[in-house]
């Protein structure tokens, strides 16, 4: 869910767990065209001893990673929490580590793993109703937007509902969904095209066009694809 849009349900559409892993594998192929970039400089302080157990329990996708990948993910999560504050969680370590490690799954194979436009992460205990700036033309229309479980704003703010982050087993992952929006918006727009150049941009555009068309066809047929019908809303949500 991107900031400024109105949705019709509480659950933000996202990939099924098997579909997510397939997307990660596909992204490895697409990102190989990126030019070499300086390696990330991790913090000198060690990762807290409690973190591996937290991500093993709270972020099931990490169980598919190799030991080297899990270690890199923990260091990326540590860096994200050093650079970006998560507000509203009363300092609870489990919440912060769960969100950071899940978000950093999207960065694991990038040559310069950062969310450079991310400024703040706001956490609510459960679904929230976003505030919208209305024009006089909106009078007489819907007075309140629907409650959301997550939202990404182009100003570098991500809002999450902890009950949706914490929920497991329903095939949705609001953290991956919203932080994918953050990567998408690094080129200045929520348009389904992240910051890419040259051959990688052309290849991404080709894959996106083909697969988005398949998602729309599946939604029209009421199939049960890896991505639910919300993915067919527009390219940014896909």
N, C-alpha and C positions, 0 to 999 in steps of 0.2 A: 504494500500500500504506500503510495507516494503522497506527500503532503499536498492538500488542495483538492483531492479527489473524494467523491462520495461513493461508498460501497454499500451493498445491500445485505451483508451478513457480518457476523462477529468474527468468524475465522478468516484469517488472511490466507489465500491460496498459496501453496508452496509445493515443492517436489516431494514425492514419496521417497522413503529412505533409499530404496534400491535405485530409483531414478536419480537421486542426488549423487550417489556414488558414480553412476554412469556419466553424469555431467562433469564431475571432477576429472574423470579419465579423459573425456572429450576436451576439457579445458587445457589439459596438459599438451594435447596435440596442437590446439589453436595458439597457445602462448609461445610455441617454439620459435615463431617468427620474430618475437620481440628482440630488439637490440640488447646487447649486454649492458647491464647496469651495475653500479656499485653494490656490493653485498651489504646486507643490513648489519648494523652494529648493535649487538645485543647489550643488555645491561651487564655490568661486571658482577652484580650480586647474584647469588644462586637462586634458582626457583625454590619457593617454600616446599618443604617436605610433604605437606598435606595436599598439594595440587594434583599429583598423579592419580591419587585415589578419587579426588573430586571429579576429574574429567572422565575417569573410567566409569564411574557410576552415573554421572549426570549427562555426559556427552557420548552416547553409545557409538556414534560413527567413528570415534577415535580408536575403538577396539580393532578396526580394520587396518590401522596404520602400523608401519614397521616401528621398532624402537627408536630409530633415528628420526623418523617423521614425528613421532610423539614428542620427542625431546625438542625438536624444532618448533612444534606447535606450542609447547609450554613456554618457550622463550619468546615467541611472538605474542602470546597472550600477556606475558609479563610486560613486554614493551608497550602493548596497547594500553594496559592499565596504568603504566607510567605516564603515557602521553595524553590520555583522554580520561576524564573523570566520569564515573557512573554515579549519577545523583539519585537520591531517593531510596537507597537500599539500606540505609542505617548502618553502613559499614560491614554488612554480612558477607563474609569471604566466599561462601558457596555461590551466592548470586553473581558476584563479580567475576569469579573464575569461570563459571558456567557460560556466561554471556561472552566473555573475551575469547575463550577457547573455541566456542562454536563459531563466532565471527571469523576467527583467524583460520578456520578450515578453508575459507575462500582465498586466503593469501598464501597457503602452504607452498605452492609451486610457482609463485610469481617471482620474477628476478629481483624486484625491489619491494618487498612486502610491507605495504603501509596502506592506511586509509587517509590519504593526505588532506582530504577536505573535511574529515570528521572532527567536530569540535566538542560535542556533548552527547552523552547517552542518558536519557531520562527513564526511570523505571517506576511504574505504577504497580500496585499490588494485584490489580485485575483489569479487565477491559475498561477503557476510558472513552469519553466523548470529546473529540477534538473541538477546539474553538475555531470558528471560521469568521473571516471578515466578510460581511454581507454588504451588498449594494442595495439601494432603494428598490431595484427591480426584483429583488428576492422576496419582497413582501407578498404574503399570500401563498408562498410555496412552502415546502417542508421547513419546519421551524428548528428541528434538531437533527444533526447528522447521526448516523448509526454509530454505536460503540465499536471500538477497534481493539485489536490485540497487538497492533504494531503500526508504526508509521515512520517514514523517512522523509526529511525535509531537505530542500536544495541548499539550505543554509548550513548544512553540516550537523544537523541534530537528528538523532534516532530516538524514538519513543517506543518502549516495550511494556507489555503487561506480564508481570512475573508468573502469573498462573498459566499463561500460554507458553512462556519459556520453559517452565517446569514440567508442563504436560508432555508425556511421552507415549508412543504407541498408536497415535492417531494418524500417522503418516504426514503430519505437517511440522514445519520448523520455522517459526516466525523470525528467529534470529538470522538464519541463512537468507530468508526472503528479504528482510529489510536491509541487511548489509550488502546483499547483491545490488539493491537500489543505490547504495552509497558508491559502489564501484562503477555502476552505470553512469552516475551523475558526475563523475570526475571530468568528463569532457564538457560539462556545463548544461546538460539536459538529461531528463529522464526519457530516453528514447530507445533503450535496448541495445545501444552501441557504446561499449566502454571506450576508454582512451586507448586507441590502437593506431598504428600507422602502417602504410604500405600493404604488403601481402597479407598480414594478419587481419587488417581491417577489411580487406576484400573477402577473405575466407570467412570471417565472422559474419559479415553481411549476407553471404550466400547461405550459410548454415541457418542463420536466424530466419531468413525469408522462407526457406523450405520447411523448417520445423514449425514455425509459427503457423504456416498454412495447414500443416498436418494437425496441429492442436485445435485450430478453428473447425476443421472438418470433423474431428473426433467429438468436439463439444456439440456440434450440430446433430451428430448421430447419437449423442448421449452415451458414448462409449465410456470405458473406465481406463483411461491412459495413465501413464506415470505422473503426468501433470494434470491437476483437476481443471474444471471448466473456467476457473478464475484466470488461469494462465492465458486463455483465449481472449481476454478482455482487450488487451492492447500489447504492443511489443515490450513496453517497459515492465508490465506485470509478468509477461512470459519470461 
